[in-house]
C-alpha cells in the first residue's frame, strides 16, 4: 500500500505544480478583483502541499500488519450509504428555513456522529468548527449571500 501512496503522492504533487503554474500564467489580479488564475493557484498549491505531506508520511510510516476490511463487508454499510444520501439530499430543504450555520452544523454533526461513528463531543466540535470556518470564508471574506434563517446574523 505504501507504493501506491508514494506513486499517487508524486503524481498529484506534479499535477498540483502544473495547476499552480497555470494559475500564475492566467494572472492573479484584474484591477482590484481576483483574476482567473487565483483559484487554480490556490488549488494547485493545496494539492501540491497535501501530496508532499502524503509522500513524507508514506516514506516514514512502517507497514502495519492488520488486514483492511471492506466497507461493504459491514452488513449495515448500505444503510449508512442511504442515510448519507438522504441527509445530504435533505440539506437544501432545511437550508433556507434554518439558515446556513445551523443546517450545516446539523448535517455535519449527523455525518460525524452517525456515519463516521465519532464520539458525540467530537462530532459537535467538528461540526461547529467546520460550519464556522465555511461561514467565515464565504459570508465574511467572500461576501456571499448565505441563507440567514432563524439565526439571522
N, C-alpha and C positions, 0 to 999 in steps of 0.2 A: 504494500500500500504506500510505503514511503516513496517508491519510484514514481507512482502516479502523482503524488503530491509534488514531488520535485519537478516532474515534467510539466504539470499544469501551472505551477508557480512560475516557471521560466517562460512558458508560452504567454501567460497573462501579463507578466512583467513587461515583455516586449510589446505586447498589444497595447498595454497602458502607455508605454513610451510613445508608440505611434500615434495614439489618440492625443496625447499631450502635445506632440509636435504639430499635429493638425490644428489643435486649438490655438497654438501660437501663430500658425500660418493664417488662420481666419481672422485673427485680431481680437483683442480683449475689450476694446472700448470704441464706441462711436459717440463722440461728444461726452455727455455725462452718463448715458445709459450703458448697460453691459452690451458688449459686442457678441457676434455669433460664435466666437471662439471661447467664450467664458465657460460654458457648460462642458465642452469637450476637454478643456484644460483641467477643470476640477475633476471630472470623471476619470480622465487618464491618470492624473496624479493619485487619486484614491486607489484606482485599480493597480497601479504600479507599486504603491506603498503596501497594500494588503498582500499582493503577490510576493513581495520581498519578505514580509513577515511569515507567510506560509512556507517559503523556501527555507528561511532560517529555522523555523520550528521543525520542519521535516529533516533538516540536517542534524539538529540537536537531539531530538527525542529518539528513544530506543523502541524497537519493535515490541509491542505488548503481546502477551501470549493468550489473549482472550479471543473467543470466536464471536464475530459480529452476528447479530440476529436480525433478520429482515423485518422491516416494519409490518409487512403483510403476514408474518408468522403469528403475530398477535391476533387472537380471534376478534378483538374489538377494533382493529386497525381501520376497517372500512367504516365503522361508526364514527371514529374520530375524523376521518376524511369528510364524511357527510356533515358532521357538526361544524367543521371548519367552513365548508362551502355555505351552509345555511347562515352561519354567523356573519360571514363576510357579505353574503347577499342581503342580509337584513340591515347591515350598517347604513346604507344610503337612506333607508326608510326612517331611521331614528335620527339621522344627522341633522336635518332641519329643525326638528322638534326639540331635541335635547341639546343641540349645539355641538360644535366640533370637539371641544375639550372633553365634555362628558361622554359623548358617544365613542370617541376614540379611546378614552380611558377604559370604558366598559368593554369594548371589543378586545383591547389588548389584555385586560385583566382576564377575560374569558379564555383567550388563546394561551396565555401564560399558565393559568391555573388548571384549566380542564384539559386542554390539548397537550401542552408541554409538561404537565404534571409538576409544576413548580409549587413551592410552599406558598400559602396564601399571602404572607407578608412580602415575599419576593415578587409575587405577581402584582401586588399593589404598588410596590416601589418601582418595578419595571414599567407598569402602566402609566404611573404619574410622570416619571422621568421622560419616557418616550413621548407621551402626549404633549408634555410641556415643551420639549425640545422642538418637536414638529410645529407646534403653535408659534413658538418664538421665531423659528425660521420663516414660516410662511406668512403669518399675520403681522408680526412686528418688523422683521427685517425686509421681507419682500413685499409687504403691504398688500397681500392677497385678501380678498373678501371671504372670510370663512364664516359659516353659519354661527351666530351667537347663541341661539336657543335660550334656555332658561337661565343661563349664567351671564348673559348679556354684558360682557366686558371685553 
